[in-house]
Amino acid sequence: GLSRAFRLRVPDKQKDVITIAGDGGTMDIGFSMTMHSWIRGEKFTTIMLDNEVYGNTGGQESGMSPKGAVLKMAPGGKQFEKMPATALAKAAGCVYIVKMSPTNIKKAAKIIRRAIFVAREVGPTFIHAYTSCNIEYSIPTEEVFADARAQEKDRFQFEEYMTDAAKEVIDRIEAEEKAAHRAKKGIVEEEVN
């Protein structure tokens, strides 16, 4: 797809492709396109914002809704299990996969950077991030962050998977960044003295 087109169109510039979509667009309606891109080994990052419901269409259950979830359009509760998104990503060839509730902005930024750098060099990456749907799950706005923290201890406990090739990229990039930071710090200390 897009990453190959960018490499052909502007071969002298690095262009990263990042798709950000909800759980419906990634795992339900867009599932076949997502899977085919991963299986082809396209070098891009997918960030799925999982609110566990079709919130824009009135509270329909989605493949990512948890079993038993009572929603406006599923008053008897969802009858089947939540799709195993990270397992599907792994089976389809994603080389770096994270499941998380983004309650720590620095950690979330680090995960996104890792995913982009790995996708740039190795292959598809996937971040499965929880996001509250306060309207459909009747979560008061002031309690959304508390909900995210609760999900971090439940269905969205931090999980990180990487292939050996992905780990090599992450280790190299993070070592280079640390060295650059130390060098910059050394220059600042020399200027102070």
C-alpha positions as CSV (number, residue, x, y, z in Angstrom):
1,G,0.0,0.0,0.0
2,L,0.9,3.5,1.0
3,S,4.4,2.8,2.3
4,R,5.4,1.1,-1.0
5,A,3.9,4.0,-2.9
6,F,5.9,6.6,-0.8
7,R,9.1,4.6,-1.4
8,L,8.5,4.7,-5.1
9,R,7.4,8.3,-5.3
10,V,10.0,9.8,-2.9
11,P,12.7,7.3,-2.6
12,D,15.2,9.8,-1.0
13,K,12.8,10.6,2.0
14,Q,11.6,8.5,4.8
15,K,7.8,8.5,5.0
16,D,6.1,6.6,7.8
17,V,2.6,5.3,7.5
18,I,0.4,5.2,10.6
19,T,-3.2,4.2,10.6
20,I,-5.4,5.2,13.5
21,A,-8.9,3.8,13.7
22,G,-11.4,2.5,16.1
23,D,-12.1,-1.1,16.9
24,G,-14.9,-1.3,14.3
25,G,-12.8,0.1,11.5
26,T,-9.8,-2.0,12.3
27,M,-11.3,-5.4,13.5
28,D,-14.8,-5.4,12.1
29,I,-15.5,-3.5,9.0
30,G,-11.9,-3.1,8.0
31,F,-10.7,-6.5,9.2
32,S,-9.9,-8.0,5.8
33,M,-8.0,-5.0,4.6
34,T,-6.0,-4.8,7.9
35,M,-5.2,-8.5,7.8
36,H,-4.1,-8.5,4.2
37,S,-1.8,-5.6,4.8
38,W,-0.2,-7.3,7.7
39,I,0.1,-10.6,5.9
40,R,1.8,-8.8,3.0
41,G,4.3,-7.5,5.4
42,E,3.6,-3.8,4.7
43,K,5.8,-1.5,6.7
44,F,3.3,0.6,8.6
45,T,1.9,1.0,12.1
46,T,-1.7,0.3,13.0
47,I,-3.0,2.0,16.2
48,M,-6.5,0.7,17.2
49,L,-8.4,2.8,19.6
50,D,-10.7,0.2,21.2
51,N,-13.7,1.6,23.0
52,E,-15.4,-1.9,22.8
53,V,-18.5,-0.6,21.0
54,Y,-19.8,1.0,17.9
55,G,-20.3,4.4,19.7
56,N,-21.0,6.5,16.6
57,T,-24.0,4.4,15.5
58,G,-25.9,4.2,18.7
59,G,-24.3,1.5,20.8
60,Q,-24.1,-1.6,18.7
61,E,-21.9,-4.4,19.9
62,S,-18.7,-4.9,17.9
63,G,-16.3,-7.8,17.6
64,M,-14.3,-6.0,20.3
65,S,-17.1,-5.7,22.8
66,P,-16.5,-8.0,25.7
67,K,-18.8,-11.0,26.1
68,G,-21.9,-10.1,28.1
69,A,-21.6,-6.4,27.5
70,V,-25.1,-4.9,27.8
71,L,-25.5,-2.1,25.2
72,K,-28.4,-0.2,23.7
73,M,-28.5,-2.5,20.7
74,A,-27.5,-5.6,22.6
75,P,-29.9,-5.3,25.6
76,G,-29.5,-9.1,26.3
77,G,-25.7,-8.8,26.4
78,K,-23.2,-9.7,23.8
79,Q,-23.3,-13.5,23.2
80,F,-19.7,-14.2,22.0
81,E,-16.2,-13.5,23.1
82,K,-14.1,-10.5,22.2
83,M,-12.0,-10.9,19.1
84,P,-8.3,-11.8,20.0
85,A,-6.9,-8.8,18.2
86,T,-3.2,-9.2,19.4
87,A,-3.2,-12.9,18.6
88,L,-4.6,-12.2,15.1
89,A,-2.0,-9.5,14.6
90,K,0.8,-12.0,15.6
91,A,-0.6,-14.7,13.3
92,A,-0.8,-12.2,10.4
93,G,2.9,-11.3,10.8
94,C,3.0,-8.1,12.9
95,V,6.5,-7.9,14.3
96,Y,5.8,-5.5,17.2
97,I,2.5,-5.7,19.1
98,V,1.4,-3.8,22.2
99,K,-1.8,-4.0,24.2
100,M,-2.3,-1.1,26.6
101,S,-4.5,1.4,28.3
102,P,-2.6,4.7,27.7
103,T,-2.7,6.1,31.2
104,N,1.0,7.1,31.1
105,I,1.7,9.6,28.3
106,K,5.5,9.1,28.3
107,K,5.1,5.3,28.1
108,A,2.5,5.6,25.3
109,A,4.8,8.0,23.4
110,K,7.7,5.5,23.8
111,I,5.5,2.6,22.5
112,I,4.4,4.6,19.5
113,R,8.0,5.6,18.7
114,R,9.1,2.0,18.9
115,A,6.3,0.9,16.7
116,I,7.1,3.5,14.0
117,F,10.8,2.7,14.0
118,V,10.2,-1.0,13.8
119,A,7.7,-0.6,11.0
120,R,10.1,1.6,9.1
121,E,12.7,-1.2,9.0
122,V,11.1,-4.6,9.7
123,G,7.4,-4.9,9.0
124,P,3.9,-4.2,10.3
125,T,3.4,-3.1,13.9
126,F,0.2,-3.0,16.0
127,I,-0.9,-1.0,19.0
128,H,-4.1,-2.1,20.7
129,A,-5.1,0.8,22.9
130,Y,-8.1,1.1,25.2
131,T,-10.2,4.2,25.1
132,S,-13.3,4.7,27.2
133,C,-16.7,5.2,25.5
134,N,-18.2,7.2,28.3
135,I,-21.5,7.7,26.4
136,E,-22.4,4.1,25.6
137,Y,-21.0,2.7,28.8
138,S,-22.5,5.5,30.9
139,I,-19.1,6.5,32.4
140,P,-19.2,10.1,33.8
141,T,-16.7,12.3,32.0
142,E,-14.8,13.0,35.2
143,E,-14.3,9.2,35.7
144,V,-12.9,8.4,32.2
145,F,-9.3,8.4,33.4
146,A,-10.2,6.2,36.4
147,D,-11.9,3.8,34.0
148,A,-8.8,3.6,31.9
149,R,-6.7,2.8,35.0
150,A,-9.2,0.1,35.9
151,Q,-9.0,-1.4,32.5
152,E,-5.2,-1.4,32.8
153,K,-5.6,-3.8,35.7
154,D,-8.2,-5.9,33.9
155,R,-8.7,-6.5,30.1
156,F,-6.0,-4.1,29.0
157,Q,-3.0,-5.2,31.1
158,F,0.2,-4.2,29.4
159,E,1.4,-6.8,26.9
160,E,4.4,-6.3,24.5
161,Y,5.5,-8.8,21.9
162,M,8.4,-8.3,19.5
163,T,10.3,-10.5,17.1
164,D,14.1,-10.7,17.4
165,A,14.4,-8.3,14.4
166,A,12.1,-5.8,16.1
167,K,14.1,-6.1,19.3
168,E,17.4,-5.4,17.4
169,V,15.9,-2.2,15.9
170,I,14.5,-1.0,19.3
171,D,17.8,-1.7,21.1
172,R,19.8,0.0,18.4
173,I,17.6,3.1,18.2
174,E,17.3,3.5,22.0
175,A,21.0,3.1,22.4
176,E,21.6,5.8,19.8
177,E,19.2,8.1,21.5
178,K,20.8,7.6,24.9
179,A,24.3,8.3,23.4
180,A,23.0,11.4,21.7
181,H,21.4,12.6,24.9
182,R,24.6,11.9,26.9
183,A,26.7,13.7,24.3
184,K,24.3,16.7,24.4
185,K,24.4,16.7,28.2
186,G,28.2,16.6,28.1
187,I,28.2,19.6,25.7
188,V,25.9,21.6,28.0
189,E,28.0,20.7,31.1
190,E,31.2,21.9,29.2
191,E,29.5,25.2,28.3
192,V,28.5,25.7,32.0
193,N,32.0,25.1,33.2
